[in-house]
Structure formats: C-alpha cells, structure tokens
Amino acid sequence: MTEILPGVHTIDGIDPSPDFSTHVYLVKDKGSSWTLIDTGLPGSHEKIAAYLTQQKIDPHAVKKILVTHLHLDHTGSLKHLAKLTGARTFAHWLEAAFLAESPKYEGPGMPPAEAFRVDETFKDGDTLDAAGGLVAYHTPGHTPGHTAFYQTDRKLLFSGDLFFGEGTNVILTTPDFTQHMGSAQVSARRMSQLSVDALMSYHGGPLLTHGGAAIRKLVATF
C-alpha cells in the first residue's frame, strides 16, 4: 500500500494470486477530495476501506469512482464502495448498459456479479472533473466500452486493461479475455499518440517513467 507518485496511490493486497497484480488507483483531486479508478474483485472493498483508514482519509472524501470497464476484477467491489463512500459512479455509456445488465454481457472475461446502474455516463473525449482533470478516451477492444483516462497536465495514462505492464515494457491486452484484438490494436495506436510519462496499467507495472516510449515500442510490432 503506497503512494507511487504525489497524490497517486495503489492499493495493494487485493491481487487474486501472487503472480497476477491488480492496481486499484486512489488519486487526489484538485481540492480535498479523492477519486477511485476501478474497484477490484468482490471483497476488495475491505482492503480499500482499511487503506483509507490508514491514510486518515474519510471515506466520504472519495467523491467519484470511475470504471474503465465491466469485468468483475474491476467492478467486483463497486456496489460496496459506492455505498461506503457515497461517491458518484461513472462509466462509458456503452459499458454502463452492460453493467446494468441491459443487455447482459456475453463476451470473454468475467461479467459483473450483479447489475449496477452508474450515476453518470460519459463519451469519448469528455473531460471529467476528477483526479486533477481527466480526459476519457474510448479504447474498445478488450470490451465494447473500455476506457482509458488521461491526466493532461501530469501526462498520466490510466489504461485499464488496454495495456499490461511487463517490467519496463508493456504488452497488449490478452486475447483470451478480449472481445476484439484488432480493435485493441487500433486503440493502442491511438494512445501511442499521447504524451505519456507514467503509464498506470491495471495488471502489471505501473511504469512511472517513459510510459509513452513503451507504448510506441509495442505498437511498432503490429
């Protein structure tokens, strides 16, 4: 459990296995509030609540919860954390429909454990008043409404499952859990055009420096 960059925390101890890391990010807003990006598997809310207590952060200071995509390892504690914090919840409009099970998601990867209706939806290119100001980039492929969040001033990219960290490199999302790899490649090329210092991947990594170079190295291979 650590602050990896000023105002950016990863909440450890929620990995499903020792060789498969998951990074829920707690990020400081411009004021006194905080934003959570993704929520981990079911049961992760207990470790996240404990971390807030350890850091002396009132749960109600978490004002927003952003969802990169619908898979269970990202949304498993969404309901619990929304209730604990009172935060407003956000997802891409496509992903929000599957989270609400309208219709049910039948693609690869584990769907949400139960229906959940987010408070607000966004579309590609929207700016969110969260984590110091984030631009939502629709990055389909892994799931239909998968989204990456970019903090322009600090050049931080919260990439969800579009990229996995692997040492000082990144790999593209894994085929077994991805709806359409070609779309993921196109999304990756789009993200390679951003100026990225720190790449905040959900699995593996993160890469705190030279994230953009790692993305460009990857996309040069396809």
N, C-alpha and C positions, 0 to 999 in steps of 0.2 A: 504494500500500500504506500504509494509515493507520489510526490509532486514531481513530474518529469520535466516540466517547463513552468515558468511562472504562471500561476493560475490554471494550470492544466494537470489534472490528477488522473492516474489509472487506479482502478480499484481491484486489487489482486485477491487471490483466494477464491475465485469463482470459476476456475478452469475445470472443465469436465474430466480432464486427465492431465498428468504431468507433461505430456508431450504435445498438448493442444491448448495453447494460450488463448484467452479471450480478454479483450480490453474494453470494459465499460469506462467511458470518459466523463469526468466531472470537471466542468470548465467554468471559470469565473466570468460573470457578465461585466459590463462596464460599471455598474453600480455595486450594490452589496449583495446581489442575488447570484444564483448559480444555474447552470444548465446541465442536464444529464443527456448524454448521447448513447442510446441503446440501454438495455436493462439486464442482459444476461439470461441464463436459463431459469426455470422455475426454482425458487429457493434462494436466488442470488440477492433478493431484496434484504435478507437478514444481514449479509456481509456488507452491503451498501449502507444500510442503516447504521451498522456498527462503525463504519468508516466515517460517516457524518458526525457521529458522536465523538469519535477520536479526534477529529479535526475541529471540534467545537462549532460545527455548522448546524444551525437549526434546520430540521428537515423542511420547514416551510420557507426557508430561503431558496430552495430549489423551485424555481418558478416555471421552468419549461423542461419537458422531456421530448427529445427528438428521436425518431425512429428511422434508421437507414433502410430497413426492410423487414418483412414479415416473419422471417424464420424464427423458430422457437428459441434459439440461443441468443437472439436479440430482443425478443418480446416476452420471454417467459415470466419476467417479474414486472411487466408493465402495469398490470392492474394493481398489484400490491404497492408499487412505488407511487403511482398516481394517487392512490388513497392516502399513503403515508405523508406525502409532501403537499398534496393539494395542487400540484403543478398542472399546467395545461399541456396537453399532449398533441404532437404534430407528426404527420406523415404525408408523403406524396399522395395525391388524390387517387392514383391507381392502387397503391399499396393499402390505402385506408379502406378501400372497398373489400379487399381480401382479408384485412384484419377484422372487419365487421362480419366476415363470412357471407358477403353478399356480392358475388358468389363465393363458395368455398374454394380455397386454393388447392389445386391438384397437381402442381408441378413438383420438381425434385426438391429435396430438403424438407425438414420437419415444419409443418404448418403451425400456426398458433394453437395453443391448448384450448382456448375458448374465444368466442367472439369478443371484440373490444372496439368500441367506437371512439376514435380520437376526437379531440375538441376542435382541431383546426387542420385543414389540408393546405398544401402548397403545390405549386407547379414549378417546372424548370425555370431557373433564373430569378426566382423570388428571393428577396433579402429578408432574413429573419433577425429580429432584434433579440439575439441570443448569443452567448459566448463571445461577446465583443463585436457582434455583427457577422452573420454567416450568409453566404450565397448558396442556395440549394441547386445542385446540379443533378438532373435526372440522368442516371447512369445505368440504363437497363441492360439485361443480360443474365445476371445472377438471379434476379426476379424481375417481374414486369415494371415495378415502380421503384426499384432500388435507387437510392440517392446518396451522393457524397456531399459533404458540407465544407465550404472553403472560407477560411478567415483571411480576407484580403490583406489587411494591414500586417499581420504576422506571417503570412504565407504558410498557413497550416491547412492541411487537407485531411479531413476525417473521412476515410474512404470506405467505411463499412467492409463488405466482403468483395469489393471490386479487386482489391489487391491484398495479398498475404505477404507479411514480412518474412524474409528468409536471410538472416544475417544482415549484411549491408545491401542486400538486393531485395527485389520484390518479385513475386510471381503473380500471374493472373489467377483469378478465382478458379476453383477446382471444377472440372467438368461434371463429376458425379452429383454435385449439388447445385448445378447451374442450369437455368432454363434454356439459354441460347448463347453458346460460346462466341459466335460471330458478333452478336450484339455487344457482348462484354469486351471484345477486342476494339470495336468502334468506340465504346465508352472510354476505354483505356487511352486510345489515341487522343480523344478529346481532353482528357485530364492531363496528358503529356504537354499540352499547350499552356497550361497554367504555370506560373512561377511558384514553385513549392520548395520550401525549406524543410519543414517537418511533415512527414507522412504518418498519419495516425491510423494505422491499419487495425482492424479488429482482431485478427488472428495473426500471431507472429509479430515481430517488430516491437514497438514502432521504430521508424527511422527518424531520429531527431535532427539530422543534418543530411543535406544532399538528397532529399526525397525526390525532387524533380528529376535529377540526373538518373536515379534508379528507375523511375517510370519510363524515361526516354530510352534507357538501355533495354528495358523489357520490350517496349513497343517496336523497337527496331528489329525484333526477332519474328514479327508476324506482319 
